[in-house]
Amino acid sequence: MKYLAAYLLLTIGGNSAPSASDISSLLATVGIESESDRIASLIAQLKGKDVNELIAEGTSKLASVPSGGAAAAPAAGGASAAAAEVKAEEKKEEAKEESDDDMGFGLFD
């Protein structure tokens, strides 16, 4: 991931085709040791491809991946409302128990 990030930073900076030495020197500026075989593999995979097109293609693929949250709520239906009520009741009970636990003494009294 760090090699890809360095590659993308270099392309954003105006270098349309970063070399292995460019990536290594960028990573060295922040104290990261680089592995030449991984950098060579990355450059070989990205050779001749436009980074902006790859990002757009990846973004469209990620849009179809469910990530929970709102997508899961309609499927859960009333179960999520019941779970929320149970949690609220548990919090009320915990609050009552916590107030009784200290018996008027502080931690450092």
Residue frames as qw, qx, qy, qz and C-alpha x, y, z in Angstrom:
[[0.000, 0.887, 0.462, 0.000, 0.00, 0.00, 0.00],
 [0.311, -0.781, 0.086, 0.535, 2.84, 2.40, 0.80],
 [0.390, -0.116, 0.589, 0.698, 4.32, 1.86, -2.65],
 [0.158, 0.625, 0.666, 0.375, 1.01, 2.59, -4.33],
 [0.181, -0.912, -0.280, 0.240, 0.56, 5.70, -2.17],
 [0.372, -0.561, 0.314, 0.670, 4.02, 6.92, -3.14],
 [0.328, 0.211, 0.691, 0.608, 3.26, 6.23, -6.82],
 [0.035, 0.801, 0.573, 0.172, 0.01, 8.19, -6.59],
 [0.284, -0.846, -0.072, 0.446, 1.69, 11.10, -4.80],
 [0.381, -0.315, 0.482, 0.724, 4.32, 11.28, -7.50],
 [0.220, 0.438, 0.697, 0.523, 1.69, 11.26, -10.27],
 [0.101, -0.897, -0.423, 0.077, -0.30, 13.98, -8.52],
 [0.369, -0.723, 0.139, 0.567, 2.93, 15.96, -8.28],
 [0.408, 0.786, -0.218, -0.410, 3.29, 15.91, -12.06],
 [0.085, -0.425, 0.870, 0.237, 5.42, 12.80, -12.71],
 [0.781, 0.176, -0.130, -0.585, 3.22, 10.83, -15.13],
 [0.928, 0.124, -0.352, 0.007, 5.46, 7.73, -15.05],
 [0.406, -0.780, 0.448, -0.166, 7.36, 7.44, -11.74],
 [0.643, 0.380, -0.659, 0.084, 10.38, 5.16, -11.78],
 [0.812, -0.345, -0.438, 0.172, 11.49, 2.76, -9.05],
 [0.490, 0.036, -0.300, 0.817, 14.14, 5.23, -7.93],
 [0.206, -0.446, -0.081, -0.867, 11.52, 8.00, -7.69],
 [0.744, -0.489, -0.322, -0.323, 9.36, 5.85, -5.43],
 [0.785, -0.182, -0.389, 0.446, 12.34, 4.72, -3.33],
 [0.304, 0.207, -0.202, 0.908, 13.59, 8.26, -2.83],
 [0.411, -0.508, -0.152, -0.742, 10.13, 9.52, -1.86],
 [0.829, -0.437, -0.338, -0.088, 9.73, 6.76, 0.71],
 [0.684, -0.002, -0.343, 0.644, 13.26, 7.40, 2.02],
 [0.028, 0.488, -0.083, 0.869, 12.35, 11.02, 2.77],
 [0.630, -0.510, 0.042, -0.584, 9.94, 9.79, 5.43],
 [0.275, -0.503, 0.776, -0.262, 12.22, 7.02, 6.72],
 [0.900, 0.108, 0.306, -0.291, 10.61, 4.04, 5.00],
 [0.255, -0.387, 0.807, 0.366, 12.85, 1.34, 3.60],
 [0.729, 0.401, -0.076, -0.550, 11.67, 0.09, 0.24],
 [0.679, -0.073, 0.716, 0.144, 11.76, -3.34, -1.38],
 [0.120, 0.443, -0.511, -0.727, 12.84, -3.09, -5.00],
 [0.021, 0.123, 0.946, 0.298, 10.98, -6.24, -6.09],
 [0.117, 0.637, 0.696, -0.311, 7.64, -4.91, -4.82],
 [0.122, 0.695, -0.054, -0.707, 8.22, -1.56, -6.50],
 [0.029, 0.260, -0.761, -0.594, 9.14, -3.30, -9.76],
 [0.085, 0.364, 0.926, 0.052, 5.97, -5.39, -9.55],
 [0.131, 0.726, 0.435, -0.517, 3.84, -2.28, -8.98],
 [0.100, 0.601, -0.338, -0.718, 5.41, -0.42, -11.87],
 [0.030, -0.046, 0.900, 0.433, 4.94, -3.44, -14.15],
 [0.109, 0.525, 0.836, -0.115, 1.24, -3.66, -13.24],
 [0.112, 0.814, 0.291, -0.490, 0.65, 0.06, -13.76],
 [0.267, -0.298, 0.518, 0.756, 2.75, 0.43, -16.92],
 [0.020, -0.159, -0.661, -0.733, 0.78, 2.03, -19.73],
 [0.210, -0.649, -0.729, -0.057, -2.31, 2.64, -17.60],
 [0.053, -0.569, 0.015, -0.821, -3.83, 5.98, -16.67],
 [0.168, -0.075, -0.759, 0.624, -4.08, 6.36, -12.89],
 [0.377, 0.090, 0.184, -0.903, -7.25, 8.45, -13.09],
 [0.688, 0.048, -0.500, -0.524, -8.99, 5.76, -15.12],
 [0.494, -0.008, -0.839, 0.225, -7.91, 3.09, -12.63],
 [0.047, 0.078, 0.579, -0.810, -9.27, 5.14, -9.74],
 [0.551, 0.092, -0.084, -0.825, -12.58, 5.70, -11.54],
 [0.672, 0.044, -0.691, -0.264, -12.85, 1.98, -12.31],
 [0.351, -0.034, -0.811, 0.466, -12.10, 1.05, -8.70],
 [0.239, 0.054, 0.362, -0.900, -14.60, 3.56, -7.37],
 [0.667, 0.038, -0.309, -0.677, -17.37, 2.10, -9.52],
 [0.624, -0.005, -0.781, 0.029, -16.52, -1.38, -8.23],
 [0.163, -0.035, -0.690, 0.704, -16.56, -0.20, -4.60],
 [0.423, -0.057, 0.031, -0.904, -19.99, 1.37, -5.09],
 [0.753, -0.077, -0.490, -0.433, -21.51, -2.09, -5.50],
 [0.481, 0.020, -0.786, 0.387, -19.99, -3.46, -2.29],
 [0.509, -0.741, -0.320, -0.298, -22.37, -3.33, 0.68],
 [0.337, 0.381, -0.516, 0.689, -20.79, -1.61, 3.63],
 [0.300, -0.415, -0.750, 0.419, -23.44, -2.06, 6.31],
 [0.020, 0.192, 0.188, -0.963, -25.12, 0.89, 7.95],
 [0.502, 0.292, 0.073, -0.811, -28.10, 2.11, 5.98],
 [0.529, 0.207, -0.696, -0.438, -28.13, -0.87, 3.64],
 [0.280, -0.058, -0.935, 0.212, -28.59, -3.29, 6.54],
 [0.231, 0.095, 0.479, -0.842, -31.32, -1.27, 8.29],
 [0.655, 0.110, -0.186, -0.724, -34.21, -2.01, 5.90],
 [0.625, 0.091, -0.767, -0.112, -33.43, -5.73, 6.00],
 [0.181, 0.001, -0.800, 0.572, -33.42, -5.78, 9.80],
 [0.359, -0.548, -0.524, -0.544, -36.80, -4.03, 10.05],
 [0.572, -0.710, -0.065, -0.406, -38.38, -4.18, 13.50],
 [0.883, -0.201, -0.268, 0.329, -35.55, -6.24, 14.96],
 [0.448, 0.294, -0.204, 0.819, -33.27, -3.22, 15.08],
 [0.324, -0.600, -0.008, -0.732, -35.90, -1.16, 16.90],
 [0.856, -0.463, -0.193, -0.128, -36.37, -3.92, 19.48],
 [0.785, 0.014, -0.249, 0.567, -32.61, -4.19, 19.95],
 [0.151, 0.492, -0.126, 0.848, -32.39, -0.43, 20.49],
 [0.588, -0.610, -0.078, -0.525, -35.09, -0.61, 23.18],
 [0.913, -0.288, -0.229, 0.175, -33.27, -3.43, 24.98],
 [0.591, 0.223, -0.210, 0.746, -30.01, -1.46, 24.91],
 [0.149, -0.600, 0.042, -0.785, -31.75, 1.63, 26.30],
 [0.780, -0.545, -0.131, -0.278, -33.19, -0.42, 29.17],
 [0.870, -0.088, -0.232, 0.426, -29.79, -1.95, 29.91],
 [0.334, 0.428, -0.169, 0.823, -28.20, 1.50, 30.03],
 [0.448, -0.642, -0.014, -0.623, -30.84, 2.68, 32.51],
 [0.905, -0.396, -0.156, -0.001, -30.17, -0.34, 34.73],
 [0.738, 0.143, -0.209, 0.626, -26.40, 0.17, 34.52],
 [0.043, 0.595, -0.111, 0.795, -26.78, 3.82, 35.49],
 [0.686, -0.608, -0.040, -0.398, -28.76, 2.79, 38.61],
 [0.936, -0.199, -0.151, 0.247, -26.17, 0.17, 39.55],
 [0.560, 0.372, -0.177, 0.719, -23.24, 2.53, 39.04],
 [0.201, -0.683, 0.104, -0.694, -24.73, 5.15, 41.32],
 [0.822, -0.521, 0.012, -0.229, -25.09, 2.57, 44.11],
 [0.897, 0.140, -0.254, 0.332, -21.64, 1.04, 43.66],
 [0.367, 0.509, -0.340, 0.701, -19.57, 3.91, 45.04],
 [0.556, -0.595, -0.556, 0.168, -21.57, 4.22, 48.30],
 [0.188, -0.979, -0.074, -0.023, -20.55, 7.83, 48.63],
 [0.597, -0.578, 0.345, 0.437, -16.79, 7.19, 48.47],
 [0.491, 0.802, -0.270, -0.205, -14.54, 8.44, 45.71],
 [0.907, 0.276, -0.248, 0.200, -11.67, 6.49, 44.24],
 [0.522, 0.356, -0.404, 0.661, -9.00, 8.51, 46.06],
 [0.452, -0.727, 0.021, -0.517, -10.80, 9.38, 49.32]]
